[in-house]
């Protein structure tokens, strides 16, 4: 009896990876083993960096809030402590947006918190 290899499924599986690696540099786009390894490594980086992205954005928001706080003569840590003490539930993303795009609103929040 001849050996059954199911070439159709194997070709589809390989073609799926090669289609995903279009645009890769060098042999990473057309040599099966290289393309498979590059694609798997890319997926690993994508998984890791989705978490790093959140970390970096939080750091950016904190920097922006801190800069706006310093312009209003208050430190970041004191400002955040007073926000929590006064039960003002604005997250860092919204506060950073106010600090960048609506400084008058941010100044009003700082004045409210200082009282």
N, C-alpha and C positions, 0 to 999 in steps of 0.2 A: 504494500500500500504506500502511495506517495506521501511525503511529509506535507502536512498542512501548515502554512505559515501566515495565512490571512494578510496578504500583502496590501489589500485595500485599507484595512484599519491602520496598519503600520504607516502607510504613506500619508493617510489623513492626519495621524498623530504628528508626524514629522512636519508636514506642511503647515499645521496649525502653529507650531513653534517658529518655523521659518517666516511665516507671515507676521508674527509678532515681533520679529527681530529685524524687520525692514528698516533701513536707515542706520543700522549699527555700522561701526567702522571695521574695515578689513574683512577677515574671514568670519567675523561674528554675524554676518548677515546671510551667508550662503553655505557654510560648512556645518553639517548637522551637529557634530559633537561640540564644536566651539559655540555655535549659536545656542544650543541647549544650556551649556554652562553659563554663558553670558546672561541669558534670559533668567535663569534661576537666581543668579547673583543679583540681578537687577530687582527681582521680586523681593529678595532679602533686604536690600537697601530701601525699597519702597515701604516695606512694613516697618522697618526701624525708623525711617525719617518721617513717617506720619506722626510718630510720637515726639520726635525732635522738633518738628514744626510747631506743635502746641507749646513746647517749652520755650522756643525762641520768641513766639508771639507774646507770651506772658511776660518775658523779660523786656521786650520792646514796650509793652503797655506800661510796665512799672517805670521804665526810664522816662517815658513821656509824662506820666503823672508826676513823677519826681521833679522834672524840669518846670512844670506848671506850678507845682507847690512852692518851689524855691522862688518863683516870681511873685508869689503871694505871701512871702515871708513865713513859711511853715515847712517843716520837713515831711518827707513822705510817710515815715513811720508814725509820726504824731497825727498826721492827717488821717491815715487809715484807722488808727486807734480811735480817733474822735468820730469817724464815720460809723464804726461798729457800736460805739457807746451811744450815739444818737439814733441808732436803728435805721440808718439810711442804707438801704440795700441796693447799691449800684455796684455792678461788677467792674473789674479793671478795664475791660474792653470798652464799656460805655464811658467810663471816666477818661480814658485815653482819647476817645473820640471827641469828647467835650473839650479836653485840654488842647487838642490840635485845631479843631474846626470851629468851636464855639467857646472861646476863652471867657466871654462875659458870663456864660452859664456856669463855667467852672469856678470863676471868681465868686459868683453868688453862692455856690455850694460851699466854698471855703469859708465865706462869711457866716453862713448858716451854722456851720460846724464849730466855728470859733466862739460863738455866743454861748 
